Amino acid sequence: MLQILDHAWHQVHSYRLHALPAEFWYLDVGYRGWKESIRPKPVNFRGLVTENDCPAPDLIISHLDNWCDGRYPLRGLPYRLVNLFAAQAFPYVPRVAIMHGTPDDEDNRQRILHMLANTPGGPPFLVCNSKQAWQEWDLGFVRSHAIIHGYNVDEFWSERTRRSEVVAVCSGGDMSREYHGIPLLERVMREVPVTWIGARGNKSPLPDYLRYRHYLATSLIFIHTGQRSPMPGARTEAMLSGCCVVTTNNHDAADYIEHGRTGFLADSAAEMIGILKGLLRDPRRAYKVGQMGREAAREHFNSRRFVSEWLALIKRLRE
């Protein structure tokens, strides 16, 4: 079985990666423990290791995003520490970095490229979470491509009886306010009642994974207002749960959502508000679109495809 060395970053994304037929070890670079309230600990989670007791891996994974460009000095530290350790202890083991963000602007893009160019051991192969993100980074000298996330789709279910409610899931922190489209969400909320689940929202985050999934499975409509978030997981989870998804039209959304059939794409606040008001007046249509979207999500965002793409990349890097 493959041995993968990773580090703590985005637990929800890590949970999806654990679908790979591999044992995962986590290098201790500020690890705070697996929070089972967010996602259950996978059976192939092997635990925490240090530089002194790390088993020889077949692949080393690190993580970064657009905020690792120096504005927040500690944010990019795990990426650098993992790659420094890899260069010293396992110089011939292939390395992959997962880019979880998109560039704010050209200056931000250049600073990230500089960071990659100065990675200990050289730039790792970079995996972006959407095709648009991959195109916007325009990585040039860095080997890269996009892998769209995948889920164990059977973890999500859909209820026939649903609340006539519009739901949004987003933390809404100051650092990512524009990135996640909070101004657009607030504009919509002035016209349409929205249950915003998040630290800055009007409903606290659900206390565990089961209740989170149940809430989505019994909600009628899900709204996503993100501007630069590549393939947001909450939107996919809402689709897998049968919510009728109304989303901004970016980061490949049109590749997976057929407007008016499997969801709705909106380019402005006015358009989004109009769609939401129409769906609340016609819950049968919202339910039907949600069920069509669920089938589309099960086809596009399954672990089978996700694992296949990752295994193909790993094979390529190890040859």
C-alpha positions as CSV (number, residue, x, y, z in Angstrom):
1,M,0.0,0.0,0.0
2,L,1.2,3.5,-0.8
3,Q,2.7,5.5,2.1
4,I,1.8,9.2,2.0
5,L,3.3,12.0,4.1
6,D,0.9,15.0,4.5
7,H,0.5,17.8,7.0
8,A,-2.5,19.4,8.6
9,W,-4.2,22.1,6.5
10,H,-7.7,21.8,5.3
11,Q,-9.3,18.8,7.1
12,V,-12.3,18.5,4.8
13,H,-10.0,18.3,1.8
14,S,-7.8,15.8,3.6
15,Y,-10.8,13.7,4.4
16,R,-11.5,13.4,0.6
17,L,-7.9,12.5,-0.1
18,H,-8.1,9.6,2.4
19,A,-10.2,7.8,-0.3
20,L,-6.8,6.9,-1.9
21,P,-5.6,3.3,-1.2
22,A,-2.8,4.6,1.0
23,E,-1.7,5.0,4.6
24,F,-1.4,8.6,5.6
25,W,1.1,10.0,8.1
26,Y,1.0,13.6,9.2
27,L,4.3,15.5,9.8
28,D,4.1,17.5,13.0
29,V,4.3,21.1,11.9
30,G,1.8,22.7,14.3
31,Y,-0.7,19.9,14.1
32,R,-3.7,20.4,16.4
33,G,-5.3,17.0,16.1
34,W,-8.1,15.5,13.9
35,K,-11.4,17.1,14.8
36,E,-14.0,14.4,14.5
37,S,-16.8,16.9,14.8
38,I,-15.8,18.2,11.3
39,R,-15.2,14.8,9.7
40,P,-14.7,11.3,11.2
41,K,-11.1,10.1,11.4
42,P,-10.4,7.9,8.4
43,V,-9.3,4.3,9.0
44,N,-6.1,4.9,7.0
45,F,-5.1,7.8,9.2
46,R,-1.9,6.4,10.7
47,G,-1.0,9.3,13.0
48,L,1.5,12.0,13.7
49,V,5.2,11.7,13.0
50,T,8.2,13.9,13.6
51,E,11.4,14.3,11.6
52,N,13.0,11.6,13.8
53,D,10.4,8.8,13.3
54,C,8.9,9.4,9.9
55,P,8.6,6.2,7.8
56,A,9.8,6.4,4.2
57,P,7.0,7.7,2.1
58,D,6.0,7.1,-1.6
59,L,4.6,10.6,-1.9
60,I,4.9,13.9,0.1
61,I,2.0,16.3,0.0
62,S,2.1,20.0,1.1
63,H,-0.5,22.7,1.0
64,L,-0.7,26.4,0.3
65,D,-3.0,29.2,-0.9
66,N,-3.0,32.8,-2.1
67,W,-2.6,34.0,1.5
68,C,0.8,32.3,1.8
69,D,2.5,35.2,-0.1
70,G,4.0,36.8,3.0
71,R,1.1,38.9,4.2
72,Y,0.5,36.3,7.0
73,P,4.0,35.0,7.8
74,L,2.9,31.9,9.7
75,R,0.4,30.8,7.0
76,G,3.1,29.6,4.6
77,L,5.4,28.1,7.2
78,P,4.0,24.5,7.1
79,Y,4.5,24.4,3.4
80,R,8.2,25.5,3.7
81,L,8.9,23.2,6.7
82,V,7.5,20.1,4.9
83,N,9.4,20.8,1.7
84,L,12.6,21.5,3.7
85,F,12.3,18.2,5.5
86,A,11.5,16.4,2.3
87,A,14.6,17.9,0.5
88,Q,16.8,16.8,3.4
89,A,15.4,13.4,4.3
90,F,13.8,12.1,1.1
91,P,15.2,14.1,-1.8
92,Y,14.2,11.5,-4.4
93,V,10.5,11.1,-3.2
94,P,8.0,12.9,-5.5
95,R,6.3,15.9,-4.0
96,V,2.9,17.4,-4.7
97,A,1.6,20.7,-3.4
98,I,-2.1,21.4,-3.4
99,M,-3.0,25.0,-4.2
100,H,-6.3,25.8,-2.4
101,G,-6.8,29.4,-3.6
102,T,-6.7,31.7,-6.6
103,P,-4.6,34.8,-7.2
104,D,-5.9,38.1,-5.8
105,D,-4.1,40.1,-8.5
106,E,-0.9,40.0,-10.5
107,D,1.3,41.1,-7.6
108,N,-0.1,38.2,-5.5
109,R,0.5,35.8,-8.4
110,Q,4.1,36.9,-8.7
111,R,4.8,36.6,-5.0
112,I,3.5,33.0,-5.0
113,L,5.5,32.2,-8.1
114,H,8.6,33.5,-6.3
115,M,7.7,31.4,-3.2
116,L,7.4,28.3,-5.4
117,A,10.7,29.0,-7.2
118,N,12.5,29.2,-3.9
119,T,11.0,26.1,-2.4
120,P,13.6,23.9,-0.7
121,G,14.4,21.0,-3.2
122,G,12.7,22.9,-6.0
123,P,9.0,23.5,-6.8
124,P,6.7,20.5,-6.2
125,F,4.1,19.4,-8.8
126,L,1.2,21.7,-8.2
127,V,-2.4,20.5,-8.1
128,C,-5.1,23.2,-8.4
129,N,-8.7,22.6,-7.3
130,S,-10.4,24.0,-10.5
131,K,-9.4,24.5,-14.1
132,Q,-10.0,28.3,-13.8
133,A,-7.6,28.4,-10.8
134,W,-5.0,26.5,-12.8
135,Q,-5.4,28.9,-15.7
136,E,-5.3,32.0,-13.5
137,W,-2.1,31.0,-11.7
138,D,-0.4,30.6,-15.2
139,L,2.4,28.7,-13.5
140,G,4.9,28.5,-16.4
141,F,8.0,26.8,-15.0
142,V,6.0,24.8,-12.4
143,R,4.6,21.4,-13.5
144,S,0.9,21.5,-12.7
145,H,-2.7,20.6,-13.5
146,A,-6.2,20.6,-12.0
147,I,-7.9,17.8,-10.1
148,I,-11.5,18.4,-9.2
149,H,-12.6,17.1,-5.8
150,G,-14.5,13.8,-5.4
151,Y,-16.6,12.4,-2.6
152,N,-18.0,9.1,-1.3
153,V,-21.3,10.2,-2.7
154,D,-23.2,7.6,-0.6
155,E,-22.4,9.6,2.5
156,F,-25.0,12.2,1.4
157,W,-28.7,11.6,1.2
158,S,-31.8,13.6,0.2
159,E,-35.1,13.9,2.0
160,R,-38.5,14.3,0.3
161,T,-39.7,16.7,3.0
162,R,-37.6,19.9,3.0
163,R,-37.8,23.3,4.6
164,S,-38.7,26.1,2.3
165,E,-35.4,27.8,3.1
166,V,-32.4,29.3,1.4
167,V,-29.1,28.2,3.1
168,A,-25.5,29.5,2.7
169,V,-22.5,27.8,4.3
170,C,-19.4,30.1,4.7
171,S,-17.3,31.3,7.6
172,G,-17.2,34.9,6.4
173,G,-13.9,35.9,8.0
174,D,-12.3,39.3,7.3
175,M,-9.3,37.7,5.5
176,S,-11.5,36.0,2.9
177,R,-14.5,38.3,2.9
178,E,-14.3,39.4,-0.8
179,Y,-12.9,36.0,-1.9
180,H,-16.0,34.2,-0.6
181,G,-18.4,36.9,-1.9
182,I,-19.7,38.0,1.5
183,P,-20.7,41.5,0.1
184,L,-22.9,39.8,-2.5
185,L,-24.4,37.5,0.1
186,E,-25.2,40.4,2.3
187,R,-26.8,42.2,-0.6
188,V,-29.0,39.2,-1.4
189,M,-30.0,38.9,2.3
190,R,-31.5,42.4,2.2
191,E,-34.1,41.0,-0.3
192,V,-34.4,37.3,0.5
193,P,-34.3,35.5,3.9
194,V,-31.1,33.4,4.0
195,T,-29.9,31.0,6.8
196,W,-26.2,31.8,6.8
197,I,-24.4,29.0,8.6
198,G,-21.0,30.2,9.7
199,A,-18.9,32.0,12.3
200,R,-20.1,35.4,10.9
201,G,-23.6,34.2,9.9
202,N,-27.0,34.2,11.6
203,K,-26.7,30.5,12.4
204,S,-23.8,28.8,14.2
205,P,-21.9,26.0,12.4
206,L,-23.6,22.6,12.9
207,P,-21.9,20.7,15.8
208,D,-21.1,17.5,13.9
209,Y,-20.9,16.0,10.4
210,L,-24.1,14.0,10.8
211,R,-26.2,17.0,11.7
212,Y,-24.6,19.0,9.0
213,R,-25.5,16.4,6.3
214,H,-29.0,16.1,7.7
215,Y,-29.5,19.9,7.6
216,L,-28.5,20.0,3.9
217,A,-30.7,16.9,3.1
218,T,-33.7,18.8,4.5
219,S,-33.0,22.2,3.0
220,L,-34.7,23.3,-0.3
221,I,-32.3,25.8,-1.7
222,F,-28.5,26.5,-1.3
223,I,-26.9,29.7,-2.3
224,H,-23.2,30.2,-3.1
225,T,-21.8,33.7,-3.7
226,G,-18.1,33.0,-3.8
227,Q,-16.0,35.1,-6.2
228,R,-12.6,33.2,-6.3
229,S,-13.1,30.0,-4.3
230,P,-12.1,27.1,-6.6
231,M,-14.7,24.3,-6.5
232,P,-16.1,25.0,-3.0
233,G,-16.9,21.8,-1.1
234,A,-20.1,23.1,0.6
235,R,-21.7,23.7,-2.8
236,T,-20.9,20.2,-4.0
237,E,-22.2,18.8,-0.7
238,A,-25.4,20.7,-1.1
239,M,-25.9,19.3,-4.6
240,L,-25.2,15.8,-3.4
241,S,-27.9,16.4,-0.7
242,G,-30.5,17.4,-3.3
243,C,-30.6,21.1,-2.6
244,C,-31.4,23.4,-5.5
245,V,-28.2,25.2,-5.9
246,V,-28.0,28.9,-7.0
247,T,-24.4,29.9,-7.5
248,T,-22.1,32.5,-9.0
249,N,-20.9,31.5,-12.4
250,N,-17.2,31.0,-11.9
251,H,-14.6,28.3,-11.3
252,D,-16.0,25.8,-13.8
253,A,-19.5,25.9,-12.4
254,A,-21.0,25.9,-15.9
255,D,-19.1,22.6,-16.6
256,Y,-21.2,20.8,-13.9
257,I,-24.4,22.8,-13.6
258,E,-26.9,23.1,-16.5
259,H,-28.7,26.4,-15.8
260,G,-32.4,25.8,-15.1
261,R,-32.0,22.0,-15.1
262,T,-29.5,20.9,-12.5
263,G,-29.1,24.3,-10.8
264,F,-28.9,28.0,-11.5
265,L,-26.0,30.3,-12.5
266,A,-26.1,34.0,-11.7
267,D,-23.8,36.8,-12.6
268,S,-25.3,39.6,-10.5
269,A,-27.1,40.2,-7.2
270,A,-30.3,41.2,-9.1
271,E,-30.2,38.0,-11.1
272,M,-29.6,35.9,-8.0
273,I,-32.4,37.6,-6.0
274,G,-34.8,37.1,-8.9
275,I,-34.0,33.4,-9.1
276,L,-34.3,32.8,-5.4
277,K,-37.7,34.6,-5.2
278,G,-39.0,32.6,-8.1
279,L,-37.9,29.3,-6.5
280,L,-39.4,30.1,-3.1
281,R,-42.7,30.8,-4.9
282,D,-42.4,27.4,-6.7
283,P,-40.9,24.9,-4.3
284,R,-41.9,21.9,-6.5
285,R,-39.6,23.3,-9.2
286,A,-36.8,23.9,-6.7
287,Y,-37.2,20.3,-5.5
288,K,-37.1,18.9,-9.0
289,V,-34.0,20.9,-10.0
290,G,-32.3,19.8,-6.7
291,Q,-32.9,16.2,-7.5
292,M,-31.5,16.6,-11.0
293,G,-28.5,18.4,-9.6
294,R,-28.0,15.6,-7.1
295,E,-27.7,13.0,-9.9
296,A,-25.3,15.3,-11.8
297,A,-23.2,15.7,-8.7
298,R,-23.0,12.0,-8.1
299,E,-21.8,11.5,-11.7
300,H,-19.2,14.3,-11.7
301,F,-17.9,14.5,-8.1
302,N,-17.5,10.9,-7.1
303,S,-14.4,9.4,-5.4
304,R,-14.0,6.8,-8.1
305,R,-13.0,9.5,-10.6
306,F,-11.1,11.5,-8.0
307,V,-9.0,8.5,-6.9
308,S,-8.3,7.5,-10.5
309,E,-6.9,10.9,-11.4
310,W,-4.7,11.0,-8.3
311,L,-3.4,7.5,-8.8
312,A,-2.5,8.4,-12.4
313,L,-0.6,11.4,-11.2
314,I,1.2,9.5,-8.5
315,K,2.2,6.8,-11.1
316,R,3.5,9.4,-13.4
317,L,5.6,11.1,-10.7
318,R,7.1,7.9,-9.5
319,E,8.2,6.7,-13.0
